[in-house]
């Protein structure tokens, strides 16, 4: 029987790094992928020093065609199979969609949607065979329309919908699927997206470590969705009381006022 591992994308910083530390601390051997090899190697060394199994390091730019083929090839060469898949990698771009670089936004779709979908479908046989699970990093943005981050919000709506549907399809095979939907989390995400954290971040912010902990616990408990923090838990409930047009105008007015 092949050794079982947990693949974590976007593992070099933020929530992905915390998830890697947590899975390793819980006895899982992890396979780590992200663009920055130096960060991955540093994290791998930290995990080994803490007593964890030596991680498999896969430096890879998920925006590039063939990235998922590279990941699969490395795992096959290592003679391992997936027990858990953590689709954490993703990024956002702030501002008017028509004013931002089109290729950057298509790259966002590639990472946030295409790679997540590819890895889920590509490794589904292994996840079924090993009766494992999938943890997808969504966002509270997936519940809302998002003028000012139109493409990003749309990608997270996809992640939420896809996760729930795959949960229904894979449940009879013993595979758990959980989507974790945090609000603003102070990581490198904000710098790459191009905006300064505001009062919403201060009120709704939950630390990357806490998001990782709640996401891990939710997956192991076979929860459909995890919304870290009390403020975030209220958002889907409150949305029921407002027309979509009102929410659209409110989000657009709030976000576009920042530019």
Secondary structure as GFF3:
##gff-version 3
##sequence-region A 1 259
A	DSSP	beta_strand	3	9	.	.	.	ID=ss1
A	DSSP	alpha_helix	14	25	.	.	.	ID=ss2
A	DSSP	beta_strand	30	34	.	.	.	ID=ss3
A	DSSP	alpha_helix	37	49	.	.	.	ID=ss4
A	DSSP	beta_strand	56	59	.	.	.	ID=ss5
A	DSSP	alpha_helix	67	78	.	.	.	ID=ss6
A	DSSP	beta_strand	80	87	.	.	.	ID=ss7
A	DSSP	three_ten_helix	97	99	.	.	.	ID=ss8
A	DSSP	alpha_helix	102	109	.	.	.	ID=ss9
A	DSSP	pi_helix	110	115	.	.	.	ID=ss10
A	DSSP	alpha_helix	116	122	.	.	.	ID=ss11
A	DSSP	alpha_helix	124	129	.	.	.	ID=ss12
A	DSSP	beta_strand	133	137	.	.	.	ID=ss13
A	DSSP	three_ten_helix	140	143	.	.	.	ID=ss14
A	DSSP	alpha_helix	150	171	.	.	.	ID=ss15
A	DSSP	beta_strand	176	180	.	.	.	ID=ss16
A	DSSP	alpha_helix	189	193	.	.	.	ID=ss17
A	DSSP	alpha_helix	199	204	.	.	.	ID=ss18
A	DSSP	alpha_helix	208	220	.	.	.	ID=ss19
A	DSSP	beta_strand	225	226	.	.	.	ID=ss20
A	DSSP	alpha_helix	230	239	.	.	.	ID=ss21
A	DSSP	alpha_helix	244	256	.	.	.	ID=ss22
###
